[in-house]
């Protein structure tokens, strides 16, 4: 009945039931929405392949967010380049695991 308090109360009183439910988009179970059929494996995209490559990332240099600054690594012509304020140079071992924000582009097959 679109009553928020009742909905929240129902959720907390049925936590065990919720964990075992198979819910898909739209609020119906997968069995209800698909007629009991299993969805085919793999991602489904209509506008191209579902493969991506990392082409840039931003990372933070400093001991905390209160000090230090951000730098950007960009892959250009299969080589990583670091942009650090006014300095730009090749990056031999870019710290991909230290990224704060990652940028990907779709790979054409």
C-alpha positions as CSV (number, residue, x, y, z in Angstrom):
1,X,0.0,0.0,0.0
2,X,3.1,2.3,-0.4
3,X,3.4,2.7,3.4
4,X,7.2,2.9,4.1
5,X,6.9,2.0,7.8
6,X,5.1,-1.3,6.9
7,X,7.5,-2.1,4.2
8,X,10.5,-1.7,6.5
9,X,8.8,-3.7,9.2
10,X,8.1,-6.5,6.7
11,X,11.7,-6.6,5.5
12,X,13.2,-6.8,9.0
13,X,10.7,-9.5,10.1
14,X,11.5,-11.6,6.9
15,X,15.3,-11.4,6.7
16,X,15.7,-15.1,6.5
17,X,13.2,-15.3,3.6
18,X,14.9,-12.5,1.7
19,X,18.3,-14.3,1.8
20,X,16.8,-17.3,0.0
21,X,14.8,-15.4,-2.6
22,X,16.0,-15.2,-6.2
23,X,14.9,-11.7,-7.2
24,X,15.5,-10.2,-10.6
25,X,15.1,-6.7,-11.9
26,X,11.5,-5.5,-11.6
27,X,10.8,-7.2,-8.3
28,X,9.7,-10.6,-9.6
29,X,11.6,-13.7,-9.1
30,X,13.6,-15.1,-12.0
31,X,11.2,-18.1,-12.2
32,X,8.2,-15.7,-12.5
33,X,9.7,-13.4,-15.1
34,X,11.4,-16.1,-17.2
35,X,8.8,-18.8,-16.9
36,X,11.2,-21.0,-15.0
37,X,13.9,-20.9,-17.6
38,X,17.6,-20.3,-16.7
39,X,19.0,-17.1,-18.4
40,X,21.8,-17.8,-21.0
41,X,25.3,-17.4,-19.6
42,X,27.4,-14.3,-20.3
43,X,26.8,-10.6,-20.6
44,X,24.2,-9.3,-23.1
45,X,25.0,-6.1,-25.0
46,X,23.3,-4.9,-28.1
47,X,25.6,-2.2,-29.3
48,X,29.0,-4.1,-29.5
49,X,31.2,-6.5,-27.7
50,X,31.4,-6.6,-23.9
51,X,35.2,-6.4,-23.7
52,X,37.0,-3.4,-22.2
53,X,40.5,-2.2,-21.7
54,X,42.0,0.1,-19.1
55,X,43.3,3.3,-20.8
56,X,43.7,5.7,-17.8
57,X,43.5,5.9,-14.1
58,X,43.9,8.6,-11.4
59,X,45.8,7.9,-8.2
60,X,46.6,9.9,-5.1
61,X,50.1,10.6,-4.0
62,X,50.4,11.5,-0.3
63,X,49.9,10.2,3.2
64,X,46.2,11.0,3.4
65,X,43.5,12.8,1.5
66,X,44.3,15.9,3.6
67,X,47.7,16.2,2.0
68,X,49.3,15.2,-1.3
69,X,47.8,15.5,-4.7
70,X,46.3,13.4,-7.6
71,X,48.2,12.3,-10.7
72,X,46.9,10.7,-13.9
73,X,48.3,7.8,-15.9
74,X,47.1,7.5,-19.5
75,X,48.0,4.8,-22.0
76,X,49.0,6.3,-25.3
77,X,50.3,4.2,-28.2
78,X,50.7,1.1,-25.9
79,X,52.9,3.1,-23.4
80,X,51.8,4.5,-20.0
81,X,52.4,8.2,-19.4
82,X,52.1,10.0,-16.0
83,X,50.7,13.5,-15.8
84,X,51.9,15.1,-12.5
85,X,51.1,18.8,-12.4
86,X,53.4,20.4,-15.1
87,X,55.5,17.3,-15.5
88,X,54.7,14.6,-18.1
89,X,56.9,11.6,-18.6
90,X,56.9,7.9,-19.4
91,X,55.7,5.6,-16.6
92,X,57.7,2.3,-16.6
93,X,55.7,0.6,-13.8
94,X,52.3,2.4,-13.4
95,X,50.7,1.6,-10.0
96,X,47.5,0.2,-11.4
97,X,46.5,-1.3,-8.1
98,X,46.7,2.2,-6.4
99,X,44.1,3.8,-8.6
100,X,41.4,6.0,-7.2
101,X,39.4,6.3,-10.4
102,X,39.7,4.0,-13.5
103,X,38.7,4.7,-17.1
104,X,37.9,1.9,-19.6
105,X,36.9,1.9,-23.3
106,X,35.2,-0.8,-25.2
107,X,37.5,-3.0,-27.4
108,X,36.4,-3.6,-30.9
109,X,36.8,-7.2,-32.0
